[in-house]
Amino acid sequence: MEEFYAHSANSQDQRHKLGNHIKGTVEKAANMAAEFGCAKWGYLAGLWHDLSKHFPPEFLSPILAVLHALQKYYRVTLVLSTATQPALEPHELFDFNFSGIPEIVEIMKDPSFLHTLFKHVDVQIPGNLQISMSWEDLVSDLKRYPSVYFSKRGYAA
């Protein structure tokens, strides 16, 4: 079974398994919210905290429908904060209609500037993906960079 990780290795070269991370986040959020009589809401907030980054897009639609209903019928204010925030605005493509969350209001001034300021990943796609490369050439090419990330997950390919 393939394992998923919430974060890359820490200073002790240990990786945080996604399941353990989510469980810890959920418990902490529920305990904090319990002080206000909202443990169940805290549980859900803790669960959604990281899951939004790992859900396939088709799983997001029902979750967003619930969030939109909370927003529309209960006047709930949604505050989404994550380093890898997904694009949740409604949009349509040729064969895909994503309802998203309407009326998103950015609460940070100049998010493009902040994105540039805190950018720490530079994605570079090879010019021609049809040309094969030997492992030796690939290793030699990648040695130019301080760090490289590979994803073996099928949906990332």
C-alpha positions in Angstrom: 0.0 0.0 0.0 1.3 3.4 -1.0 1.9 5.8 1.9 1.2 9.5 1.8 3.0 12.1 3.8 1.8 15.5 5.1 5.2 17.1 5.2 8.7 16.5 3.9 11.4 15.3 6.3 12.1 17.3 9.4 15.5 18.1 11.0 15.7 14.5 12.3 15.0 13.2 8.7 11.6 11.9 9.8 8.5 12.2 7.6 5.1 12.9 9.0 2.6 10.3 7.7 -0.6 12.0 6.4 -3.0 9.8 8.5 -1.1 10.6 11.7 -1.0 14.3 10.8 -4.7 14.5 10.1 -5.6 12.6 13.3 -3.4 15.0 15.3 -4.8 18.1 13.6 -8.4 16.9 14.1 -7.9 16.1 17.8 -6.2 19.5 18.4 -8.9 21.5 16.6 -11.7 19.6 18.3 -10.1 20.2 21.8 -9.6 23.9 21.1 -13.2 24.3 19.8 -14.6 22.3 22.7 -13.8 25.3 25.0 -16.5 27.2 23.0 -18.9 24.3 22.9 -18.1 23.6 19.3 -16.0 20.4 19.4 -17.8 18.8 16.4 -17.2 22.0 14.3 -13.5 21.9 15.4 -13.3 18.3 14.4 -14.6 19.1 10.9 -12.3 22.2 10.5 -9.3 20.1 11.5 -10.3 17.4 9.0 -10.8 19.9 6.2 -7.6 21.7 7.1 -5.4 19.2 5.1 -7.8 17.1 3.2 -8.6 19.8 0.7 -5.0 19.5 -0.5 -5.3 15.8 -1.1 -8.8 15.3 -2.5 -9.3 14.4 -6.1 -11.4 17.3 -7.7 -14.5 15.1 -8.0 -14.6 14.7 -4.2 -14.5 18.4 -3.7 -17.8 19.2 -5.3 -20.0 17.6 -2.5 -17.9 19.2 0.2 -18.1 22.6 -1.5 -21.9 22.2 -1.8 -22.1 21.8 2.0 -19.9 24.8 2.6 -21.9 26.8 0.2 -25.2 25.8 1.9 -23.7 26.8 5.3 -22.7 30.1 3.7 -26.1 30.7 2.0 -28.6 29.5 4.6 -26.8 29.9 7.9 -24.7 33.0 6.9 -21.5 31.3 7.9 -18.3 33.1 6.9 -15.8 30.7 5.5 -12.1 31.4 6.0 -9.8 29.2 4.1 -6.1 29.3 4.9 -3.6 26.9 3.6 -0.2 27.1 2.0 -1.5 25.2 -1.0 -5.0 26.6 -1.3 -6.9 25.1 -4.2 -8.6 27.2 -6.8 -12.2 27.2 -5.5 -13.7 29.9 -7.8 -16.5 28.6 -10.1 -15.2 27.9 -13.6 -16.1 26.0 -16.7 -13.9 24.2 -19.2 -14.8 22.3 -22.3 -16.2 19.2 -20.5 -16.0 20.2 -16.8 -18.3 22.5 -14.9 -17.0 23.3 -11.4 -19.5 25.2 -9.3 -16.9 26.1 -6.6 -17.7 28.7 -4.0 -19.3 31.8 -5.5 -18.5 35.3 -4.2 -15.0 34.6 -2.9 -13.6 37.7 -1.2 -9.8 37.9 -0.8 -9.0 39.2 2.8 -5.3 39.7 2.2 -4.1 42.8 0.4 -2.2 42.0 -2.8 -2.0 38.2 -2.6 0.1 38.1 -5.8 2.8 40.0 -4.0 2.7 37.6 -1.0 2.7 34.6 -3.4 5.9 36.0 -5.0 7.5 36.9 -1.6 6.9 33.4 -0.1 7.4 31.3 -3.2 9.8 28.4 -2.5 9.1 26.0 -5.3 10.0 26.5 -9.0 8.3 24.0 -11.2 10.3 23.3 -14.4 8.9 21.0 -17.1 11.4 19.6 -19.6 11.0 21.3 -23.1 10.3 18.0 -25.0 8.7 15.2 -23.1 9.0 12.9 -26.1 12.8 12.7 -25.9 14.0 10.0 -23.5 16.9 10.6 -21.1 19.2 8.1 -19.4 19.2 7.8 -15.6 22.8 9.1 -15.6 21.9 12.2 -17.6 18.8 12.8 -15.4 20.9 12.5 -12.2 23.5 14.9 -13.7 20.9 17.4 -14.6 19.2 17.3 -11.2 22.4 17.8 -9.3 22.2 21.4 -10.3 19.4 22.0 -7.9 19.5 22.2 -4.1 16.4 20.0 -3.8 14.0 18.1 -6.2 10.5 16.7 -5.6 9.2 13.6 -7.3 5.6 12.4 -7.0 4.8 8.7 -7.5 1.1 9.2 -7.0 -0.8 8.1 -10.1 -3.1 11.2 -10.2 -0.1 13.5 -10.1 1.2 12.2 -13.4 
